[in-house]
Structure formats: C-alpha cells, structure tokens
C-alpha cells in the first residue's frame, strides 16, 4: 500500500504491520522521495481501518489533532497528520516495543521488576504524562501495557488516545459504554462510559501491580494475604506499596486517590524513603582493599626465581640498599613471605 504524503514529491511505503486496535492499524513505513529512493528514516503510520464509519472518523480525527497539539516527553507525538487522505492516517516515530511485549518476553524467564525500579522507570514517567493530560481536561480511559510504548532507549511513552474523554465546546453524542479493556479500565467506566482522573488512576495501579507480580489484580485482592506484593516479595516490596495499590485500584472511585499528583507524591515517598531501607536495595560496601606490596618485594621474588644479576631490571646494589634498611613489613608479609626472606638470607 502507498500513502501519499502532504509533503510534495513524497509518499509512505508500507514495510510491515506493527499492530492494530479497535478501529485502526499501525504500519512501519519508509518515506520515499520523488526520485523513487527511500529515505533512511522509518516511521509508524496509524491508518483508519473503517473510513466509512462517521463516528470512527470523528474519533480518529480528534485523536490525531490532540496528539499533534500535545507535547510531553512521555507521550507518543504525532509528527504529521493527513486526514484528507483516504483512508486518513497520521505519522508517529517508530517505537521499539510495547510494555506488554516487554513483560511477555520476561515471563518465560520467570523475571519480574522490583517495586523501586518499576516506580522510577515506568510508573512515574507514565503518571507524569497522565498528569499532563489531566491538566488539559483529558482522561485517557484506556491505560494498559499495550498502550505504553518503549522507545529505542527504553523510555516509556503513553499513546493511543482513540477513546480518551476530553472537554469539547460542542460535544458529540457518542457510544462510550463498555469501551475500554476489561481488567485495566475502571469498572465504573466500563459500566457507564464515564471517565475521570480516578479511572485513569485505577488503570495505572493495575499496570503497576502487573509489573511487580506478573498478573492482574482481582477485585479486593488485598483481602487475601498471598495477593499482596509485600508478602510475595518481602525483600524488595514494602507494605506501604500495598497501601498505595489499594488506594489506586479500589473498585469504589471515592476511595481512590483524588489526583495523579497525590499518587505521584506517595510514589516518590516510597522510592526515596521506604523502599531503600529494604535488603535488596541496601548498598553493600565493597570489600576492604588489600594494599599493594612495595616494589622491592616483587624484585626479591624475581631474584629468587632467577638470581642472575644480568637479568635483573634493577642497578647493582639497589636491591641490597633497599634490604639493608627494610621498612616495617605489613601484617600480610608474615608467614610465607617471611620464610622467603629467610631463605634468601641463608643463600
């Protein structure tokens, strides 16, 4: 498939399919110039699948315009938007993989991230992106590992605003009930279609729980001690992590954090104060450094193996002068080295 570019004399050639969602597919594309030669850079192009559906076209257009307008280091940006094309599409930078793919690659090795690393490298960056969206009255509605992308440096970026909720001057009537992903989207959002900061906080808590335990949380998971991360990983997960997750994933939105800013405050308190006190995060002091023997010891040992003065690297009389007034030997010279020195004196 060839996608015409708004840039004169260029078009996008599809290389492979990267993935797809409810209403669009994402392809890896190379930019081809007018001379027919592909440019070195490649891009991810999201193409609307059902361009005949008016509601999908509106959602896709709103998502493209939002991504083009929003700029945040932990959001996937839209580089170019071409809604007049049939089918409509917009261009993004190519990401290395999704967080879901990254976690799936760790499961066969039975590997999990520790709570401190998960907070610092995944949750806090994604929360800062969600906080940026919330400051503009945009609720993501579908935060999950499949919508968290990792770039070539491993930095997470939140993407896919296709079903986000945001304030519009002239809102359209839409079908929102049931939209989202079961297990990640807040229960009140699945039931009624309403979104809020608390619904995104719920999704962020589910992602955090999955990263450090390898599975999704059940309703009221904290009632069973074996479900608590601090019980599963007592050496790397503080009981306050359980409290944080309870306030993020409670089925009742009134009992969750009221804002992402409050959630991030407690996350930083965990990473800076409580988690570093656990055994797996304590810095182990390096072993004491054994002092380097003085140079005359090496010279003496070399002379014992090969006493020929012609092969000695030292001038005549230099070693004898050193041995004539030897310094006080350190403790490690007693025993074996003392026997070697006595043997040399007898010769």
C-alpha positions in Angstrom: 0.0 0.0 0.0 1.2 3.5 -0.8 0.1 6.5 1.3 0.5 9.9 -0.3 2.3 12.5 1.9 1.2 16.1 2.3 4.9 16.9 1.6 5.3 17.5 -2.1 7.0 14.7 -4.0 7.0 12.2 -1.1 4.9 9.2 -0.1 5.0 6.5 2.5 5.6 2.8 1.5 4.4 0.2 4.0 7.1 -2.1 5.2 5.3 -4.3 7.8 2.4 -4.3 10.1 3.2 -3.3 13.7 -0.2 -3.9 15.3 -3.8 -2.9 15.3 -6.6 -1.7 17.6 -10.4 -1.4 17.5 -10.6 1.0 14.6 -7.1 1.4 13.1 -3.9 -0.4 12.1 -0.3 0.7 12.6 2.4 0.1 10.0 6.1 0.6 9.8 6.6 2.8 6.7 9.6 4.2 4.9 9.4 7.7 3.3 10.0 7.6 -0.4 11.2 10.7 -2.3 10.2 11.7 -5.8 13.3 10.0 -7.2 12.0 6.7 -6.0 14.7 6.2 -3.4 13.6 5.5 0.2 14.8 7.9 2.9 16.9 6.4 5.7 14.3 7.2 8.5 11.3 5.0 9.1 8.0 5.9 10.8 5.0 4.4 12.4 1.8 5.3 10.5 -1.6 4.7 12.0 -4.3 4.2 9.3 -8.1 4.3 10.0 -9.5 0.9 9.1 -13.2 1.7 8.7 -13.1 5.1 7.0 -16.8 4.7 6.0 -17.9 4.9 9.7 -18.6 8.5 10.6 -18.2 8.0 14.3 -14.8 6.3 13.9 -13.7 9.1 11.6 -14.6 11.7 14.2 -12.7 9.7 16.9 -9.7 9.2 14.7 -9.6 12.9 13.7 -9.9 14.0 17.4 -7.1 11.7 18.4 -4.8 12.9 15.6 -5.5 16.6 16.4 -4.9 16.0 20.1 -1.5 14.2 19.5 -0.4 16.9 17.1 -1.2 19.6 19.7 0.1 17.9 22.8 3.9 17.8 23.6 5.3 15.9 26.5 8.5 13.8 26.8 6.5 10.7 27.9 3.7 11.0 25.2 3.9 9.5 21.7 3.7 12.5 19.4 2.1 12.9 16.0 4.7 14.1 13.5 2.3 14.5 10.6 -1.4 14.3 10.1 -3.2 13.7 6.8 -6.9 13.4 7.4 -7.8 14.4 3.8 -6.3 11.2 2.5 -8.4 8.1 2.0 -8.0 6.3 4.4 -7.0 9.0 6.9 -3.7 8.5 8.7 -1.2 10.2 10.9 2.6 9.6 11.4 4.5 8.8 14.6 8.0 7.9 15.5 8.7 4.1 15.5 8.8 2.6 19.0 11.0 -0.4 19.9 8.1 -2.4 21.6 5.2 -2.1 23.9 5.4 -2.7 27.6 3.1 -5.7 27.1 5.6 -7.2 24.7 8.4 -6.4 27.0 6.7 -8.1 30.0 5.7 -11.1 27.9 9.4 -11.6 27.0 10.3 -11.7 30.7 7.7 -14.3 31.7 9.4 -17.4 30.2 12.5 -16.5 32.3 10.3 -16.0 35.4 11.6 -12.4 35.8 9.8 -9.6 37.4 10.7 -6.0 38.1 11.3 -4.9 41.7 8.9 -2.2 43.0 11.5 0.6 43.2 12.7 0.1 39.6 9.1 -0.2 38.3 8.1 3.0 40.0 11.1 5.0 38.9 11.4 3.7 35.3 7.7 3.1 34.3 5.1 4.4 36.7 6.4 7.8 37.5 7.1 8.7 33.8 3.7 7.4 32.7 2.0 9.2 35.6 3.6 12.5 34.6 2.2 12.0 31.1 -1.3 11.3 32.6 -1.0 14.3 34.8 -0.2 16.4 31.8 -3.3 15.1 30.0 -5.4 15.7 33.1 -4.2 19.3 33.3 -5.9 19.8 29.9 -9.1 18.0 31.0 -8.2 14.9 29.0 -8.8 11.4 30.6 -7.1 8.6 28.8 -9.7 5.9 29.6 -7.5 3.0 28.3 -4.1 3.0 30.0 -2.7 -0.5 29.7 0.7 -2.1 28.8 -0.4 -2.4 25.2 -0.7 1.4 25.1 2.6 2.1 26.8 5.4 2.2 24.3 9.2 1.9 24.8 11.5 3.8 22.5 15.0 2.8 21.5 16.4 4.0 24.8 13.8 2.1 26.8 11.9 5.3 27.9 8.2 4.7 28.3 5.7 6.8 26.3 1.9 6.8 26.7 0.0 6.6 23.4 -3.3 5.7 21.8 -5.8 8.4 22.7 -8.5 6.9 20.4 -11.2 6.6 23.2 -10.0 9.3 25.5 -12.5 11.7 27.1 -11.9 15.4 26.9 -13.9 18.6 27.3 -15.2 19.9 24.0 -17.1 23.2 23.3 -19.7 21.3 21.3 -19.7 17.6 22.5 -21.0 15.0 20.1 -23.2 12.1 21.2 -21.0 9.0 21.3 -21.3 5.4 22.4 -18.9 5.2 25.3 -20.4 2.5 27.5 -18.3 -0.7 27.5 -15.4 0.9 25.7 -12.0 0.1 27.2 -10.2 -3.0 28.2 -11.6 -5.3 30.8 -9.1 -5.8 33.6 -7.4 -2.5 33.0 -10.3 0.0 32.6 -12.0 1.1 35.8 -15.3 -0.8 36.5 -17.4 2.4 36.5 -16.0 3.4 33.1 -16.9 0.0 31.6 -20.4 0.2 33.1 -21.4 3.8 32.4 -18.8 5.1 29.9 -17.8 8.0 32.3 -14.1 8.8 32.7 -12.4 10.8 35.4 -8.9 11.2 37.0 -9.9 8.3 39.3 -10.5 6.0 36.4 -7.0 6.6 35.0 -5.5 6.1 38.5 -7.2 2.7 38.6 -5.6 1.7 35.3 -2.2 2.9 36.4 -2.5 0.9 39.6 -3.4 -2.2 37.6 -0.3 -1.7 35.4 1.9 -1.3 38.5 0.5 -4.4 40.1 1.1 -6.5 36.9 4.7 -5.3 36.5 5.7 -6.4 40.0 3.6 -9.6 40.4 3.2 -10.8 36.8 -0.6 -11.0 36.9 -3.7 -8.8 37.0 -5.3 -8.0 40.4 -8.6 -9.4 41.4 -11.4 -7.4 43.0 -10.5 -6.7 46.6 -7.2 -8.6 46.1 -5.8 -7.3 49.4 -8.3 -9.4 51.5 -6.0 -12.4 50.7 -2.5 -12.0 52.1 -1.0 -14.1 49.3 -2.1 -11.5 46.8 -0.2 -8.6 48.4 3.1 -7.7 46.7 4.8 -7.2 50.0 4.0 -10.8 51.0 5.1 -12.2 47.7 8.4 -10.2 47.7 9.2 -9.1 51.2 12.8 -8.3 50.5 12.0 -5.8 47.7 8.4 -4.6 48.3 7.4 -2.5 51.4 4.0 -2.9 53.0 3.3 0.7 52.0 3.3 -0.5 48.4 0.2 -2.5 49.2 -1.4 0.6 50.7 -0.5 2.6 47.6 -2.0 0.0 45.3 -5.2 -0.3 47.4 -5.8 3.4 47.1 -5.2 3.1 43.3 -7.2 0.0 42.4 -10.2 0.2 44.8 -13.4 -0.6 42.9 -15.1 2.4 44.6 -13.7 5.5 42.9 -14.5 7.6 46.0 -11.9 5.6 47.9 -9.1 6.1 45.4 -6.6 9.0 45.2 -8.3 12.2 44.1 -5.5 13.2 41.7 -2.4 11.8 39.9 -0.3 14.4 41.6 -1.2 12.9 45.0 -0.4 9.5 43.7 3.0 10.6 42.4 3.7 12.2 45.8 3.3 8.9 47.6 5.2 7.0 44.9 8.2 9.3 45.4 7.9 8.9 49.1 8.2 5.1 48.6 11.2 5.4 46.2 13.1 7.9 48.3 12.4 6.8 51.9 10.8 3.4 52.4 12.0 1.1 49.6 15.7 1.9 50.0 15.6 0.5 53.6 14.7 -3.0 52.3 17.5 -5.6 52.0 17.6 -5.8 48.2 18.1 -2.0 47.9 20.8 -1.5 50.5 24.2 -0.7 49.2 26.7 -3.4 50.1 30.1 -1.8 51.0 32.9 -3.1 48.8 35.4 -5.5 50.4 38.5 -3.9 52.0 41.2 -3.1 49.6 44.4 -5.1 50.1 47.4 -2.7 50.0 49.7 -3.2 47.1 53.1 -4.8 48.1 56.1 -2.4 47.8 58.2 -2.8 44.6 61.2 -4.4 46.4 59.1 -7.5 47.3 58.4 -8.2 43.6 62.1 -7.6 42.9 63.1 -10.0 45.6 60.8 -12.7 44.4 62.0 -12.3 40.8 65.6 -12.6 42.1 64.8 -15.9 43.9 63.4 -17.5 40.8 66.3 -16.2 38.6 69.2 -14.9 40.6 71.3 -14.0 37.6 72.2 -10.3 38.0 72.4 -9.9 34.3 68.6 -10.3 34.0 67.8 -8.1 37.0 66.0 -4.9 36.0 67.5 -3.0 38.9 71.0 -1.5 39.0 73.7 -3.2 41.0 73.5 -2.6 44.7 70.0 -1.1 44.5 68.2 -4.1 46.0 70.9 -4.6 48.6 70.5 -1.0 49.7 66.7 -1.5 50.0 67.1 -4.7 52.0 69.8 -3.0 54.2 67.2 -0.8 55.8 63.9 -2.5 55.1 60.7 -0.8 56.2 58.4 -2.4 58.8 56.6 -5.2 56.9 52.8 -5.0 56.9 50.8 -7.8 58.5 50.2 -9.7 55.3 54.0 -10.2 54.9 54.2 -12.5 57.9 54.4 -16.2 57.3 55.0 -17.2 53.7 56.9 -14.0 52.7 59.0 -14.1 55.9 60.1 -17.7 55.0 61.1 -16.5 51.6 63.2 -13.7 53.0 64.9 -16.1 55.5 65.7 -18.5 52.6 67.3 -15.7 50.6 69.4 -14.6 53.6 70.8 -18.1 54.0 71.9 -18.1 50.4 
